[in-house]
Amino acid sequence: MPRRVMQGVVTSKSGDKTVVVNVERLMMHPIYKKTIRRSKRYHAHDESNAIAVGDKVRIEECRPLSKLKRWMIVADEA
């Protein structure tokens, strides 16, 4: 099964080698049929510690690295 890949913006550097990525998606409201934004935060592993807050990044699903981290940074999209 292929690993999921998402794109988002880094909102915080919570600890050593860890960043929090906010991923936004568009969905249609089930009743009003209006397009609305939904966002979710993911804790991702940043091995090089080079990512800064505000960077656009691509994250990929991986094995559990800690209690909250199940994603890792694939590429910086600056």
N, C-alpha and C positions, 0 to 999 in steps of 0.2 A: 504494500500500500504506500503511495507516495506521501511525502511529508508536506504538511500545509505550509504555505508561505504567505505572509501578510506584510503590508507596508504601513508605517505609522511615524509619529513624531515623538522624540524622546522628551518626556516631561520632567524626569528627575533622575539623579544619580544616587540611588538609595544606599549603596554600599560599595565595597571593593569588588570590581568586576561585575557589577550589576547595574542595569538601567531599567527604568520603567518606561514602556512605550505605549502611547495612546493610539489605538487603531480606531478610525472612524469608518462607518459604512452607511450607505443609504438604503432605506427600506420603505416599502409602501405601507401606510396605515391600513389595518384590515377593514375598518368601517368607512373612513373618510377618503380613502384612496389618495391621500396626499403623501408626497415623499418627505420622510423625516430622517434626521440623523441619529444614529445610535453609536455610542463609543464604548470601548472597553479597554482596560489597562492590563498590560502583560508585563511580567518581570522577565527580562532577557539577560543572557550571559554575554558579557563583553570581555573577551579574553585579553585584549590589548589595552583596555582602559582608555581608549582613544576617543570614544564618542562623547560629545558634549550635549548639554541641554539645548533643545531646539533643532537638532539634526534630524533629517529625514532618513529613516533606516528601513531595511527589509529584514524581517525576522523569520526563522524557520523552526518548526517543531523539532524537538529532540528528546532524549531520555531525561528523566527527572534529575536535575542537578542539585536541587535543594527543596525545601518545603514548598516554595512558590515558583521556582524557576523551572519551566519546561520548554523554554524557547531560547534560541541563540541568534546573535546578530550574524547576518550573512554578508550584507554589503551596505556601505554608507552611500546615500544617494545625493550628496551635496552637489 
